[in-house]
Amino acid sequence: MEMNMHSINNLKVMEVIDINTGAKIGFIKDIKIDCDDYKIEALLLPGQQKNSWFGKQEMLEIPWERVKKVGIDVILVDVDNTVSND
């Protein structure tokens, strides 16, 4: 995949869009990085809020292989059953 250079702060303000449905998934909350290879492993987005005393929020994890295009102001991803909630 061809990718221009972006800072983490720039990625975090880009909206993540599912290319299959056109649905807006949200904004990046965090990024998983493989420290051995210095590669991005996954994007982490806020998921659904759990009903508990502490209101723990699930994280939606999108593997980097699912990122199809990083544009100027959006990130296009191919989301299917392989996307997991942590």
C-alpha positions in Angstrom: 0.0 0.0 0.0 1.3 3.4 -1.0 1.3 5.9 1.9 2.5 9.5 2.3 4.1 10.5 5.6 1.6 11.6 8.3 2.2 12.4 11.9 0.2 10.5 14.6 -1.6 13.7 15.5 -2.7 14.1 11.9 -4.0 10.6 11.8 -6.0 11.1 15.0 -8.0 13.9 13.4 -8.9 12.0 10.3 -12.3 10.3 10.2 -12.2 6.5 9.6 -14.7 5.4 6.9 -15.8 1.8 6.0 -15.4 1.5 2.2 -18.0 -1.3 2.0 -20.9 0.7 3.5 -19.6 4.3 3.5 -20.4 4.4 7.3 -18.4 6.7 9.5 -16.7 4.5 12.1 -15.1 7.3 14.1 -11.7 8.8 15.0 -8.5 7.1 16.0 -8.1 7.0 19.8 -4.8 5.1 19.8 -2.4 3.2 17.5 -0.8 -0.2 18.2 2.9 -0.3 17.1 5.2 -3.3 16.7 8.3 -2.0 18.5 10.5 -4.7 17.0 9.7 -3.9 13.4 8.6 -0.2 13.9 5.4 -0.9 12.0 1.8 0.0 12.8 -0.2 -3.1 13.8 -3.7 -1.7 14.3 -5.8 1.4 14.7 -7.8 1.6 17.9 -11.1 3.5 17.9 -13.6 4.0 20.7 -16.3 1.4 20.6 -19.5 1.0 22.5 -19.8 2.2 26.1 -20.3 -0.7 28.6 -22.9 -0.3 31.3 -20.9 -0.4 34.5 -19.9 1.8 37.4 -16.8 2.9 35.7 -18.3 3.2 32.2 -15.5 1.2 30.6 -15.4 1.8 26.9 -14.6 -1.0 24.5 -12.0 -0.4 21.8 -12.6 -1.3 18.2 -9.3 -2.7 16.7 -8.8 -2.4 13.0 -5.7 -4.3 11.7 -3.4 -2.2 9.6 -3.9 -4.6 6.7 -7.5 -3.4 6.5 -6.4 0.2 5.9 -6.9 0.7 2.1 -6.2 4.5 1.8 -5.0 7.3 3.9 -6.3 10.5 2.3 -6.0 14.1 3.1 -8.8 14.1 5.8 -10.1 10.5 5.9 -8.8 7.0 6.3 -10.6 4.3 4.3 -10.8 0.9 5.8 -12.2 -2.5 4.7 -14.2 -3.6 7.7 -15.7 -7.1 8.0 -16.0 -9.8 10.6 -12.2 -9.7 11.3 -12.5 -6.4 13.2 -12.5 -7.1 16.9 -13.5 -5.3 20.1 -11.0 -5.4 23.0 
